[in-house]
Amino acid sequence: MSHICLPPLENDVAELLKHAQSDVWIVSPWIKYDALRCIPEFVLKQCNLKVISAATLRDFLEETSDIDAFQKLVDSGAHVRLINNLHAKVYVVDSKHAIITSANLTNAGLRANIEIGVYIADDQVEAVVTELGNWFAKAKPIDSQWLNQMRTLIKEKQNAFTRASKQSQNATRCGYSLLGPRIPVVRPVANHTHQCLEEYDWRKAIMETHRLKANEELARNIVRFFERVFMHLDDKSLEAAYFGVHNNCVSVTIGNIWIASVSFRSKHVYLLTEDTYYWS
């Protein structure tokens, strides 16, 4: 008989896992070390435990997942595989009992957040296990070598990531005070001739910035840079975008989020995207 699992879900997940006899599936994009307490020791050591997660470099840098959690799973003999765009959260025991939920295997997901889940049993679980098997077959397996390589990457990228994060946080805190005069933004047309600038066009605003007048080629490169930015915005985002020309920078913001910025003083360019921080 199926039923709803209400928050906090930690007890529901722990109760499910403690009745495992042979096979266990855990599907969670994010996994934190402290949340592994929900998995009984006998499950780690005796059951056929299959884990599907995301475990991207960004997850570790942002500490939404712990590399030590994956180390413990691998060292315990669990079969861990990765899917970068994973979003599902599923816990299955012996192909007979399952919880499909919004909760990751993290303290936030199981204890703090407002999450919900559905417990299902028997025949309903078969289709879920079949689908998980399909995912698992296509997913990337990880081992100790992969973990060591990831630890090296985390160490190499942590300082740069922290700098980019602080830049984003500072921009967010400043909020609308960073917005320059509203300039109408028109999506660039492919093969547009940069020399043909209409009055009050955003391109013209860049070209006439006093810091760029003396360097026309740099101004044109900045125009091309923002053309690419606008090309990647959907129509709704484009309508909400503010394009600001300031004393020391040109920026595109949506609400209080900086999408792209060129700073003349510090000579840097950064883009904030969903998956990666770019800077130069």
Accessible surface in RSA format (square Angstrom, percent):
REM  Atomic radii and reference values for relative SASA: ProtOr
REM  Chains: A
REM  Algorithm: Lee & Richards
REM  Probe-radius: 1.40
REM  Slices: 20
REM RES _ NUM      All-atoms   Total-Side   Main-Chain    Non-polar    All polar
REM                ABS   REL    ABS   REL    ABS   REL    ABS   REL    ABS   REL
RES MET A   1   195.38 101.2 148.65  98.4  46.73 111.3 129.53 110.1  65.85  87.2
RES SER A   2    49.50  41.8  35.75  47.7  13.75  31.7   3.47   7.4  46.03  64.5
RES HIS A   3    94.38  51.6  85.39  59.4   8.99  23.0  71.15  73.3  23.24  27.0
RES ILE A   4    96.67  55.0  78.77  58.7  17.90  43.1  78.77  56.7  17.90  48.6
RES CYS A   5     2.15   1.6   0.56   0.6   1.59   3.7   1.59   4.0   0.56   0.6
RES LEU A   6   113.32  63.1 103.68  74.2   9.64  24.2 103.68  72.8   9.64  25.9
RES PRO A   7    56.72  41.3  34.88  31.8  21.84  79.4  35.02  28.9  21.70 134.9
RES PRO A   8    78.08  56.9  71.39  65.1   6.69  24.3  72.78  60.1   5.30  32.9
RES LEU A   9     0.34   0.2   0.22   0.2   0.11   0.3   0.22   0.2   0.11   0.3
RES GLU A  10    29.47  16.9  29.47  22.3   0.00   0.0   9.38  18.1  20.08  16.4
RES ASN A  11   113.85  78.5 109.38 105.7   4.47  10.8  29.49  71.0  84.36  81.5
RES ASP A  12    43.11  30.2  35.20  35.0   7.91  18.7   6.81  16.0  36.31  36.2
RES VAL A  13     0.00   0.0   0.00   0.0   0.00   0.0   0.00   0.0   0.00   0.0
RES ALA A  14    32.88  30.2  31.69  48.9   1.19   2.7  31.69  44.6   1.19   3.1
RES GLU A  15    83.72  48.1  81.98  62.0   1.75   4.2  44.00  85.1  39.72  32.4
RES LEU A  16    14.93   8.3   7.45   5.3   7.48  18.8  13.97   9.8   0.96   2.6
RES LEU A  17     0.00   0.0   0.00   0.0   0.00   0.0   0.00   0.0   0.00   0.0
RES LYS A  18   110.06  53.7  95.31  58.5  14.75  35.1  48.29  43.5  61.77  65.8
RES HIS A  19   108.02  59.0  95.11  66.1  12.91  33.0  68.26  70.3  39.76  46.3
RES ALA A  20     6.86   6.3   0.00   0.0   6.86  15.6   0.00   0.0   6.86  18.2
RES GLN A  21   158.61  88.7 125.70  91.9  32.91  78.4  36.05  76.7 122.56  93.0
RES SER A  22    56.21  47.5  50.01  66.7   6.19  14.3  40.65  86.6  15.56  21.8
RES ASP A  23    51.69  36.2  51.35  51.1   0.34   0.8  10.29  24.2  41.40  41.3
RES VAL A  24     0.75   0.5   0.00   0.0   0.75   1.8   0.06   0.1   0.68   1.9
RES TRP A  25    17.13   6.9  17.13   8.3   0.00   0.0   8.98   4.8   8.15  13.2
RES ILE A  26     0.53   0.3   0.53   0.4   0.00   0.0   0.53   0.4   0.00   0.0
RES VAL A  27     0.00   0.0   0.00   0.0   0.00   0.0   0.00   0.0   0.00   0.0
RES SER A  28     0.00   0.0   0.00   0.0   0.00   0.0   0.00   0.0   0.00   0.0
RES PRO A  29     9.26   6.8   9.26   8.4   0.00   0.0   9.26   7.6   0.00   0.0
RES TRP A  30   100.37  40.3 100.37  48.6   0.00   0.0  92.89  49.5   7.48  12.1
RES ILE A  31     0.11   0.1   0.11   0.1   0.00   0.0   0.11   0.1   0.00   0.0
RES LYS A  32    51.41  25.1  51.41  31.5   0.00   0.0  34.34  30.9  17.08  18.2
RES TYR A  33    95.91  44.8  93.56  53.2   2.35   6.1  59.48  44.7  36.43  44.9
RES ASP A  34    86.71  60.7  78.24  77.9   8.47  20.0  17.74  41.8  68.97  68.8
RES ALA A  35     0.00   0.0   0.00   0.0   0.00   0.0   0.00   0.0   0.00   0.0
RES LEU A  36     3.61   2.0   1.99   1.4   1.62   4.1   1.99   1.4   1.62   4.4
RES ARG A  37   105.22  44.2  66.98  34.1  38.24  91.0  72.92  99.7  32.30  19.6
RES CYS A  38     6.00   4.5   1.17   1.3   4.83  11.3   3.00   7.6   2.99   3.2
RES ILE A  39     6.43   3.7   0.00   0.0   6.43  15.5   0.00   0.0   6.43  17.5
RES PRO A  40    30.22  22.0  19.78  18.0  10.44  38.0  30.05  24.8   0.17   1.1
RES GLU A  41    92.10  52.9  84.34  63.8   7.76  18.5  48.23  93.3  43.86  35.8
RES PHE A  42    69.26  34.7  63.89  39.6   5.38  14.0  66.63  40.4   2.64   7.5
RES VAL A  43     0.00   0.0   0.00   0.0   0.00   0.0   0.00   0.0   0.00   0.0
RES LEU A  44     5.40   3.0   1.19   0.9   4.21  10.6   1.20   0.8   4.21  11.3
RES LYS A  45   148.40  72.4 113.94  69.9  34.45  82.0  66.04  59.4  82.35  87.7
RES GLN A  46   145.12  81.2 107.56  78.6  37.56  89.4  38.11  81.1 107.02  81.2
RES CYS A  47    15.98  12.1   1.50   1.7  14.49  34.0   0.73   1.9  15.25  16.4
RES ASN A  48    60.38  41.6  50.36  48.7  10.02  24.1  26.52  63.8  33.86  32.7
RES LEU A  49     2.30   1.3   0.88   0.6   1.41   3.6   0.88   0.6   1.41   3.8
RES LYS A  50    56.29  27.5  56.29  34.5   0.00   0.0  13.27  11.9  43.02  45.8
RES VAL A  51     0.33   0.2   0.33   0.3   0.00   0.0   0.33   0.3   0.00   0.0
RES ILE A  52     0.00   0.0   0.00   0.0   0.00   0.0   0.00   0.0   0.00   0.0
RES SER A  53     0.00   0.0   0.00   0.0   0.00   0.0   0.00   0.0   0.00   0.0
RES ALA A  54     5.31   4.9   5.10   7.9   0.21   0.5   5.10   7.2   0.21   0.6
RES ALA A  55     2.36   2.2   0.00   0.0   2.36   5.4   0.00   0.0   2.36   6.3
RES THR A  56    41.19  29.3  35.65  36.1   5.54  13.2  37.57  50.5   3.62   5.5
RES LEU A  57    46.33  25.8  42.63  30.5   3.70   9.3  42.63  29.9   3.70  10.0
RES ARG A  58    54.99  23.1  53.37  27.2   1.62   3.9  24.75  33.8  30.24  18.3
RES ASP A  59    15.48  10.8  15.48  15.4   0.00   0.0   0.00   0.0  15.48  15.4
RES PHE A  60     9.99   5.0   1.82   1.1   8.16  21.2   1.82   1.1   8.16  23.4
RES LEU A  61    15.15   8.4   8.27   5.9   6.87  17.3   8.27   5.8   6.87  18.5
RES GLU A  62    72.66  41.7  47.49  35.9  25.17  59.9  19.74  38.2  52.92  43.2
RES GLU A  63   122.13  70.1 113.57  85.9   8.56  20.4  27.35  52.9  94.78  77.4
RES THR A  64    33.49  23.8  27.00  27.4   6.49  15.5  32.55  43.7   0.94   1.4
RES SER A  65     2.02   1.7   0.00   0.0   2.02   4.6   0.00   0.0   2.02   2.8
RES ASP A  66    34.73  24.3  31.59  31.4   3.14   7.4  11.47  27.0  23.25  23.2
RES ILE A  67    22.76  12.9  20.46  15.2   2.30   5.5  20.46  14.7   2.30   6.2
RES ASP A  68    71.59  50.1  69.66  69.3   1.92   4.5  13.71  32.3  57.87  57.7
RES ALA A  69     0.00   0.0   0.00   0.0   0.00   0.0   0.00   0.0   0.00   0.0
RES PHE A  70     0.00   0.0   0.00   0.0   0.00   0.0   0.00   0.0   0.00   0.0
RES GLN A  71    39.79  22.2  39.79  29.1   0.00   0.0  21.74  46.3  18.05  13.7
RES LYS A  72    65.33  31.9  60.47  37.1   4.86  11.6  33.08  29.8  32.25  34.4
RES LEU A  73     0.70   0.4   0.70   0.5   0.00   0.0   0.70   0.5   0.00   0.0
RES VAL A  74    27.01  17.8  16.74  15.2  10.27  24.7  16.74  14.5  10.27  27.8
RES ASP A  75    99.17  69.5  62.10  61.8  37.07  87.6  32.37  76.2  66.80  66.6
RES SER A  76    34.17  28.9  11.47  15.3  22.70  52.3  10.85  23.1  23.32  32.7
RES GLY A  77    51.37  63.4   0.00   N/A  51.37  63.4  34.98  96.0  16.39  36.7
RES ALA A  78    11.48  10.6   0.00   0.0  11.48  26.1   1.17   1.6  10.32  27.3
RES HIS A  79    94.31  51.5  89.10  61.9   5.21  13.3  53.69  55.3  40.62  47.3
RES VAL A  80     4.31   2.8   0.00   0.0   4.31  10.4   0.00   0.0   4.31  11.7
RES ARG A  81    65.05  27.3  65.05  33.2   0.00   0.0   0.76   1.0  64.28  39.0
RES LEU A  82    14.61   8.1   8.87   6.3   5.74  14.4   8.96   6.3   5.65  15.2
RES ILE A  83    39.84  22.7  35.06  26.1   4.78  11.5  39.84  28.7   0.00   0.0
RES ASN A  84   120.36  83.0  98.62  95.3  21.74  52.4  25.48  61.3  94.88  91.7
RES ASN A  85   132.66  91.5 104.49 101.0  28.17  67.8  44.97 108.2  87.69  84.8
RES LEU A  86    19.12  10.7   5.61   4.0  13.52  34.0   9.06   6.4  10.06  27.1
RES HIS A  87   142.22  77.7 138.00  95.9   4.22  10.8  92.21  95.0  50.01  58.2
RES ALA A  88    33.65  30.9  20.59  31.8  13.05  29.7  30.91  43.5   2.73   7.2
RES LYS A  89    18.08   8.8  16.27  10.0   1.81   4.3   2.42   2.2  15.67  16.7
RES VAL A  90     8.45   5.6   8.45   7.6   0.00   0.0   8.45   7.3   0.00   0.0
RES TYR A  91     0.00   0.0   0.00   0.0   0.00   0.0   0.00   0.0   0.00   0.0
RES VAL A  92     0.28   0.2   0.19   0.2   0.09   0.2   0.19   0.2   0.09   0.2
RES VAL A  93     1.18   0.8   1.18   1.1   0.00   0.0   1.18   1.0   0.00   0.0
RES ASP A  94    25.63  18.0  16.28  16.2   9.35  22.1  11.24  26.5  14.39  14.4
RES SER A  95    45.51  38.5  39.91  53.3   5.60  12.9  25.74  54.8  19.77  27.7
RES LYS A  96   118.68  57.9 118.68  72.8   0.00   0.0  61.03  54.9  57.64  61.4
RES HIS A  97    64.73  35.4  64.73  45.0   0.00   0.0  42.41  43.7  22.32  26.0
RES ALA A  98     0.00   0.0   0.00   0.0   0.00   0.0   0.00   0.0   0.00   0.0
RES ILE A  99     3.42   1.9   3.42   2.5   0.00   0.0   3.42   2.5   0.00   0.0
RES ILE A 100    70.59  40.2  67.62  50.4   2.97   7.2  67.62  48.7   2.97   8.1
RES THR A 101    14.34  10.2   0.00   0.0  14.34  34.2   5.88   7.9   8.46  12.8
RES SER A 102    48.04  40.6  37.53  50.1  10.51  24.2  39.70  84.5   8.34  11.7
RES ALA A 103     0.00   0.0   0.00   0.0   0.00   0.0   0.00   0.0   0.00   0.0
RES ASN A 104    19.07  13.1  18.95  18.3   0.12   0.3   0.87   2.1  18.20  17.6
RES LEU A 105     0.58   0.3   0.58   0.4   0.00   0.0   0.58   0.4   0.00   0.0
RES THR A 106     8.71   6.2   8.71   8.8   0.00   0.0   5.53   7.4   3.18   4.8
RES ASN A 107    50.81  35.0  50.12  48.4   0.69   1.7  23.54  56.6  27.27  26.4
RES ALA A 108    46.62  42.9  42.38  65.4   4.24   9.6  44.10  62.1   2.52   6.7
RES GLY A 109     2.95   3.6   0.00   N/A   2.95   3.6   1.68   4.6   1.27   2.8
RES LEU A 110     0.35   0.2   0.04   0.0   0.31   0.8   0.35   0.2   0.00   0.0
RES ARG A 111   130.59  54.8 111.35  56.8  19.24  45.8  32.79  44.8  97.80  59.3
RES ALA A 112    80.75  74.2  46.54  71.8  34.21  77.8  54.39  76.6  26.36  69.8
RES ASN A 113    69.32  47.8  60.63  58.6   8.69  20.9  14.40  34.7  54.92  53.1
RES ILE A 114   167.91  95.6 140.56 104.7  27.35  65.9 140.56 101.2  27.35  74.2
RES GLU A 115    23.35  13.4  19.76  14.9   3.59   8.6   3.64   7.0  19.71  16.1
RES ILE A 116    94.45  53.7  92.91  69.2   1.55   3.7  92.91  66.9   1.55   4.2
RES GLY A 117     2.23   2.7   0.00   N/A   2.23   2.7   2.23   6.1   0.00   0.0
RES VAL A 118    58.38  38.4  58.38  52.8   0.00   0.0  58.38  50.7   0.00   0.0
RES TYR A 119    36.20  16.9  36.20  20.6   0.00   0.0  22.74  17.1  13.45  16.6
RES ILE A 120    16.95   9.6  16.95  12.6   0.00   0.0  16.95  12.2   0.00   0.0
RES ALA A 121    11.54  10.6   5.59   8.6   5.95  13.5   5.59   7.9   5.95  15.8
RES ASP A 122    86.05  60.3  79.00  78.6   7.05  16.7  30.64  72.1  55.41  55.3
RES ASP A 123   114.65  80.3 103.93 103.4  10.72  25.3  34.20  80.5  80.46  80.2
RES GLN A 124   100.90  56.4  86.63  63.3  14.27  34.0  42.51  90.5  58.39  44.3
RES VAL A 125     0.00   0.0   0.00   0.0   0.00   0.0   0.00   0.0   0.00   0.0
RES GLU A 126   106.49  61.1 102.48  77.5   4.01   9.5  35.01  67.7  71.48  58.4
RES ALA A 127    73.60  67.7  60.49  93.3  13.12  29.8  67.88  95.6   5.73  15.2
RES VAL A 128    27.89  18.3  23.39  21.2   4.50  10.8  27.79  24.1   0.09   0.3
RES VAL A 129    29.38  19.3  28.23  25.6   1.15   2.8  28.23  24.5   1.15   3.1
RES THR A 130    88.91  63.2  79.31  80.4   9.61  22.9  60.98  81.9  27.94  42.2
RES GLU A 131    78.94  45.3  78.63  59.5   0.31   0.7  28.36  54.9  50.58  41.3
RES LEU A 132     2.42   1.3   2.42   1.7   0.00   0.0   2.42   1.7   0.00   0.0
RES GLY A 133    29.05  35.8   0.00   N/A  29.05  35.8  22.97  63.0   6.08  13.6
RES ASN A 134    71.90  49.6  68.50  66.2   3.40   8.2  13.91  33.5  57.99  56.0
RES TRP A 135    72.58  29.1  70.31  34.0   2.26   5.3  61.84  33.0  10.74  17.4
RES PHE A 136    19.67   9.8  19.67  12.2   0.00   0.0  19.67  11.9   0.00   0.0
RES ALA A 137    76.76  70.6  46.47  71.7  30.29  68.9  51.66  72.8  25.10  66.5
RES LYS A 138   182.43  89.0 146.13  89.7  36.30  86.4  97.82  88.0  84.62  90.1
RES ALA A 139     9.42   8.7   0.00   0.0   9.42  21.4   2.68   3.8   6.74  17.9
RES LYS A 140   117.07  57.1 111.53  68.4   5.54  13.2  74.92  67.4  42.16  44.9
RES PRO A 141    84.49  61.6  73.71  67.2  10.78  39.2  73.87  61.0  10.61  66.0
RES ILE A 142    15.19   8.6   0.00   0.0  15.19  36.6   1.58   1.1  13.61  36.9
RES ASP A 143    76.94  53.9  76.58  76.2   0.36   0.9  32.62  76.8  44.32  44.2
RES SER A 144    54.33  45.9  53.08  70.8   1.25   2.9  34.04  72.5  20.29  28.4
RES GLN A 145   119.13  66.6 113.26  82.8   5.87  14.0  36.94  78.6  82.19  62.3
RES TRP A 146    29.10  11.7  26.81  13.0   2.29   5.4  19.40  10.3   9.70  15.7
RES LEU A 147     0.03   0.0   0.03   0.0   0.00   0.0   0.03   0.0   0.00   0.0
RES ASN A 148    89.67  61.8  85.82  82.9   3.85   9.3  25.46  61.3  64.21  62.1
RES GLN A 149    99.49  55.6  94.38  69.0   5.11  12.2  39.53  84.1  59.96  45.5
RES MET A 150    17.34   9.0  16.23  10.7   1.11   2.6  17.02  14.5   0.32   0.4
RES ARG A 151    85.35  35.8  78.88  40.2   6.47  15.4  42.31  57.8  43.04  26.1
RES THR A 152    74.80  53.2  70.05  71.0   4.75  11.3  48.53  65.2  26.27  39.7
RES LEU A 153    70.20  39.1  70.20  50.2   0.00   0.0  70.20  49.3   0.00   0.0
RES ILE A 154    29.07  16.5  29.07  21.7   0.00   0.0  29.07  20.9   0.00   0.0
RES LYS A 155   173.42  84.6 154.42  94.8  18.99  45.2 102.97  92.7  70.45  75.0
RES GLU A 156   112.84  64.8  82.40  62.3  30.44  72.5  40.98  79.3  71.86  58.7
RES LYS A 157    88.04  43.0  87.99  54.0   0.05   0.1  31.23  28.1  56.81  60.5
RES GLN A 158    61.91  34.6  61.91  45.2   0.00   0.0  37.13  79.0  24.79  18.8
RES ASN A 159   108.88  75.1 106.48 102.9   2.40   5.8  20.12  48.4  88.76  85.8
RES ALA A 160    15.05  13.8  12.85  19.8   2.20   5.0  12.92  18.2   2.13   5.7
RES PHE A 161    16.52   8.3  16.52  10.2   0.00   0.0  16.52  10.0   0.00   0.0
RES THR A 162    50.53  35.9  48.57  49.2   1.96   4.7  40.33  54.2  10.19  15.4
RES ARG A 163   147.23  61.8 139.28  71.0   7.95  18.9  72.12  98.6  75.11  45.5
RES ALA A 164    15.08  13.9   7.04  10.9   8.04  18.3  14.40  20.3   0.68   1.8
RES SER A 165    20.41  17.2  19.24  25.7   1.17   2.7  17.59  37.5   2.83   4.0
RES LYS A 166   122.15  59.6 121.88  74.8   0.27   0.6  68.45  61.6  53.70  57.2
RES GLN A 167    68.92  38.5  67.06  49.0   1.87   4.4   9.83  20.9  59.09  44.8
RES SER A 168    25.54  21.6  24.90  33.2   0.64   1.5   3.26   6.9  22.28  31.2
RES GLN A 169    93.54  52.3  90.13  65.9   3.42   8.1  30.95  65.9  62.60  47.5
RES ASN A 170    70.55  48.6  69.12  66.8   1.43   3.4  22.44  54.0  48.11  46.5
RES ALA A 171     6.34   5.8   2.74   4.2   3.60   8.2   5.61   7.9   0.73   1.9
RES THR A 172    53.34  37.9  48.25  48.9   5.09  12.1  40.65  54.6  12.68  19.2
RES ARG A 173   173.01  72.6 136.95  69.8  36.07  85.9  77.53 106.0  95.48  57.9
RES CYS A 174    62.07  47.0  44.99  50.2  17.08  40.1   8.26  20.9  53.81  58.0
RES GLY A 175    13.49  16.6   0.00   N/A  13.49  16.6  11.48  31.5   2.01   4.5
RES TYR A 176   140.94  65.8 127.39  72.5  13.55  35.3  95.44  71.7  45.50  56.1
RES SER A 177    96.96  81.9  53.76  71.8  43.19  99.5  58.01 123.5  38.95  54.6
RES LEU A 178    44.39  24.7  40.73  29.1   3.66   9.2  43.62  30.6   0.77   2.1
RES LEU A 179    37.56  20.9  14.69  10.5  22.87  57.5  16.11  11.3  21.45  57.7
RES GLY A 180    15.23  18.8   0.00   N/A  15.23  18.8   6.85  18.8   8.38  18.8
RES PRO A 181    98.94  72.1  84.76  77.3  14.18  51.6  97.77  80.7   1.17   7.3
RES ARG A 182   119.79  50.3  91.83  46.8  27.96  66.6  45.31  61.9  74.49  45.1
RES ILE A 183    25.19  14.3  24.90  18.6   0.29   0.7  25.19  18.1   0.00   0.0
RES PRO A 184    91.10  66.4  81.79  74.6   9.31  33.8  88.78  73.3   2.32  14.4
RES VAL A 185    25.19  16.6   1.58   1.4  23.61  56.9   1.58   1.4  23.61  64.0
RES VAL A 186    96.42  63.4  93.35  84.5   3.08   7.4  96.33  83.7   0.09   0.2
RES ARG A 187    73.64  30.9  64.97  33.1   8.67  20.6  45.97  62.8  27.67  16.8
RES PRO A 188     8.46   6.2   1.47   1.3   6.99  25.4   2.84   2.3   5.62  34.9
RES VAL A 189   106.62  70.2  99.10  89.7   7.52  18.1 103.04  89.5   3.58   9.7
RES ALA A 190    74.61  68.6  56.47  87.1  18.14  41.3  61.22  86.2  13.39  35.5
RES ASN A 191   152.85 105.4 111.81 108.0  41.04  98.8  38.80  93.4 114.05 110.2
RES HIS A 192    57.78  31.6  40.51  28.2  17.27  44.2  32.31  33.3  25.47  29.6
RES THR A 193    73.11  52.0  63.95  64.8   9.15  21.8  37.30  50.1  35.80  54.1
RES HIS A 194    28.42  15.5  27.22  18.9   1.20   3.1  16.09  16.6  12.33  14.3
RES GLN A 195   121.03  67.7  96.58  70.6  24.45  58.2  45.11  96.0  75.91  57.6
RES CYS A 196    81.81  61.9  70.57  78.7  11.25  26.4  32.43  82.2  49.38  53.2
RES LEU A 197    49.57  27.6  21.17  15.1  28.39  71.4  22.22  15.6  27.35  73.6
RES GLU A 198   130.67  75.0 123.78  93.6   6.88  16.4  47.04  91.0  83.63  68.3
RES GLU A 199   116.45  66.9  93.74  70.9  22.71  54.1  27.40  53.0  89.05  72.7
RES TYR A 200   168.91  78.9 153.79  87.5  15.12  39.3 124.26  93.4  44.65  55.0
RES ASP A 201    22.97  16.1  14.04  14.0   8.93  21.1   8.91  21.0  14.06  14.0
RES TRP A 202     0.83   0.3   0.76   0.4   0.07   0.2   0.76   0.4   0.07   0.1
RES ARG A 203     8.54   3.6   8.54   4.4   0.00   0.0   0.03   0.0   8.51   5.2
RES LYS A 204    62.38  30.4  62.38  38.3   0.00   0.0  27.86  25.1  34.52  36.8
RES ALA A 205    27.52  25.3  14.68  22.7  12.85  29.2  23.76  33.5   3.76  10.0
RES ILE A 206     0.00   0.0   0.00   0.0   0.00   0.0   0.00   0.0   0.00   0.0
RES MET A 207    32.14  16.6  22.98  15.2   9.16  21.8  21.46  18.2  10.68  14.1
RES GLU A 208    92.88  53.3  81.34  61.5  11.53  27.5  27.69  53.6  65.19  53.2
RES THR A 209    10.60   7.5   3.26   3.3   7.34  17.5  10.58  14.2   0.02   0.0
RES HIS A 210   122.67  67.0 103.78  72.1  18.89  48.3  73.97  76.2  48.70  56.7
RES ARG A 211   117.32  49.3  90.34  46.1  26.98  64.2  19.16  26.2  98.16  59.5
RES LEU A 212     1.91   1.1   1.44   1.0   0.47   1.2   1.44   1.0   0.47   1.3
RES LYS A 213   135.25  66.0 108.60  66.6  26.65  63.5  55.97  50.4  79.28  84.4
RES ALA A 214   106.77  98.2  63.98  98.7  42.79  97.3  75.68 106.6  31.08  82.3
RES ASN A 215    68.94  47.5  65.16  63.0   3.79   9.1  16.11  38.8  52.84  51.1
RES GLU A 216    94.09  54.0  87.25  66.0   6.84  16.3  31.85  61.6  62.24  50.8
RES GLU A 217   103.37  59.3 100.45  76.0   2.92   7.0  54.75 105.9  48.62  39.7
RES LEU A 218    76.71  42.7  74.43  53.2   2.28   5.7  76.06  53.4   0.65   1.7
RES ALA A 219     0.59   0.5   0.59   0.9   0.00   0.0   0.59   0.8   0.00   0.0
RES ARG A 220    31.06  13.0  30.94  15.8   0.12   0.3   9.26  12.7  21.79  13.2
RES ASN A 221    70.62  48.7  64.51  62.3   6.10  14.7  20.13  48.4  50.48  48.8
RES ILE A 222     8.36   4.8   7.42   5.5   0.94   2.3   8.36   6.0   0.00   0.0
RES VAL A 223     2.56   1.7   2.56   2.3   0.00   0.0   2.56   2.2   0.00   0.0
RES ARG A 224    96.27  40.4  95.03  48.4   1.24   2.9  47.59  65.0  48.68  29.5
RES PHE A 225    43.90  22.0  38.11  23.6   5.79  15.1  43.26  26.2   0.64   1.8
RES PHE A 226     0.00   0.0   0.00   0.0   0.00   0.0   0.00   0.0   0.00   0.0
RES GLU A 227    24.56  14.1  24.55  18.6   0.02   0.0   6.82  13.2  17.74  14.5
RES ARG A 228   180.20  75.7 178.89  91.2   1.31   3.1  51.44  70.3 128.76  78.0
RES VAL A 229    10.97   7.2   4.03   3.7   6.94  16.7  10.18   8.8   0.79   2.1
RES PHE A 230     0.00   0.0   0.00   0.0   0.00   0.0   0.00   0.0   0.00   0.0
RES MET A 231    86.06  44.6  64.46  42.7  21.60  51.4  46.66  39.7  39.40  52.2
RES HIS A 232   157.43  86.0 124.41  86.5  33.02  84.5  95.97  98.9  61.46  71.5
RES LEU A 233    21.28  11.9  17.13  12.3   4.16  10.5  18.87  13.2   2.42   6.5
RES ASP A 234    91.75  64.3  78.08  77.7  13.67  32.3  46.22 108.8  45.53  45.4
RES ASP A 235    95.61  67.0  91.44  91.0   4.17   9.9  30.71  72.3  64.90  64.7
RES LYS A 236   169.49  82.7 162.63  99.8   6.86  16.3 107.00  96.3  62.49  66.6
RES SER A 237    31.40  26.5  27.74  37.0   3.66   8.4   4.30   9.2  27.10  38.0
RES LEU A 238    19.43  10.8  16.60  11.9   2.82   7.1  16.60  11.7   2.82   7.6
RES GLU A 239   133.45  76.6 112.59  85.2  20.85  49.7  51.14  98.9  82.31  67.2
RES ALA A 240    47.25  43.4  35.74  55.2  11.51  26.2  44.88  63.2   2.37   6.3
RES ALA A 241     0.03   0.0   0.03   0.0   0.00   0.0   0.03   0.0   0.00   0.0
RES TYR A 242    65.10  30.4  64.75  36.8   0.35   0.9  24.72  18.6  40.38  49.8
RES PHE A 243     0.30   0.2   0.05   0.0   0.25   0.7   0.15   0.1   0.15   0.4
RES GLY A 244     2.23   2.8   0.00   N/A   2.23   2.8   1.19   3.3   1.05   2.3
RES VAL A 245    35.46  23.3  19.06  17.3  16.40  39.5  19.06  16.6  16.40  44.5
RES HIS A 246    51.68  28.2  40.80  28.4  10.88  27.8  29.48  30.4  22.20  25.8
RES ASN A 247   109.95  75.8 105.12 101.6   4.82  11.6  17.06  41.1  92.89  89.8
RES ASN A 248    38.22  26.4  37.24  36.0   0.98   2.4   9.78  23.5  28.44  27.5
RES CYS A 249    20.14  15.2  20.14  22.5   0.00   0.0   4.99  12.6  15.15  16.3
RES VAL A 250     0.00   0.0   0.00   0.0   0.00   0.0   0.00   0.0   0.00   0.0
RES SER A 251     2.38   2.0   2.38   3.2   0.00   0.0   0.00   0.0   2.38   3.3
RES VAL A 252     0.03   0.0   0.03   0.0   0.00   0.0   0.03   0.0   0.00   0.0
RES THR A 253     3.17   2.3   3.17   3.2   0.00   0.0   2.23   3.0   0.94   1.4
RES ILE A 254    41.12  23.4  38.38  28.6   2.74   6.6  38.38  27.6   2.74   7.4
RES GLY A 255    24.70  30.5   0.00   N/A  24.70  30.5  20.83  57.2   3.87   8.7
RES ASN A 256    54.55  37.6  50.79  49.1   3.77   9.1   5.39  13.0  49.17  47.5
RES ILE A 257    81.48  46.4  80.99  60.3   0.49   1.2  81.48  58.7   0.00   0.0
RES TRP A 258    28.46  11.4  26.45  12.8   2.00   4.7  25.66  13.7   2.80   4.5
RES ILE A 259    34.90  19.9  34.80  25.9   0.10   0.3  34.80  25.1   0.10   0.3
RES ALA A 260     0.00   0.0   0.00   0.0   0.00   0.0   0.00   0.0   0.00   0.0
RES SER A 261     1.03   0.9   1.03   1.4   0.00   0.0   0.00   0.0   1.03   1.4
RES VAL A 262    11.90   7.8  11.90  10.8   0.00   0.0  11.90  10.3   0.00   0.0
RES SER A 263    15.63  13.2  13.20  17.6   2.43   5.6   5.11  10.9  10.52  14.7
RES PHE A 264    29.78  14.9  13.07   8.1  16.71  43.5  18.17  11.0  11.61  33.2
RES ARG A 265   181.01  76.0 155.71  79.4  25.30  60.2  60.92  83.3 120.09  72.8
RES SER A 266    68.32  57.7  40.41  53.9  27.91  64.3  48.29 102.8  20.03  28.1
RES LYS A 267   176.67  86.2 148.17  90.9  28.50  67.9  98.23  88.4  78.44  83.6
RES HIS A 268    48.58  26.6  46.42  32.3   2.16   5.5  42.14  43.4   6.44   7.5
RES VAL A 269    47.32  31.1  45.42  41.1   1.90   4.6  45.42  39.5   1.90   5.1
RES TYR A 270    12.87   6.0  11.73   6.7   1.14   3.0  12.84   9.7   0.02   0.0
RES LEU A 271    52.40  29.2  51.93  37.2   0.47   1.2  51.93  36.5   0.47   1.3
RES LEU A 272    32.29  18.0  19.21  13.7  13.08  32.9  19.72  13.8  12.57  33.8
RES THR A 273    60.27  42.9  44.09  44.7  16.18  38.6  50.32  67.6   9.95  15.0
RES GLU A 274   155.69  89.4 129.32  97.8  26.37  62.8  55.11 106.6 100.58  82.1
RES ASP A 275   109.94  77.0  96.69  96.2  13.25  31.3  29.52  69.5  80.41  80.2
RES THR A 276    58.10  41.3  55.51  56.3   2.60   6.2  39.19  52.6  18.92  28.6
RES TYR A 277    32.92  15.4  23.78  13.5   9.14  23.8   5.83   4.4  27.09  33.4
RES TYR A 278   122.87  57.4 118.80  67.6   4.07  10.6  83.94  63.1  38.93  48.0
RES TRP A 279   113.74  45.6  86.22  41.7  27.52  64.6  71.57  38.2  42.17  68.4
RES SER A 280   102.95  87.0  59.74  79.7  43.21  99.5  78.71 167.6  24.24  34.0
END  Absolute sums over single chains surface
CHAIN  1 A    15493.2      13160.7       2332.5       8324.4       7168.8
END  Absolute sums over all chains
TOTAL         15493.2      13160.7       2332.5       8324.4       7168.8
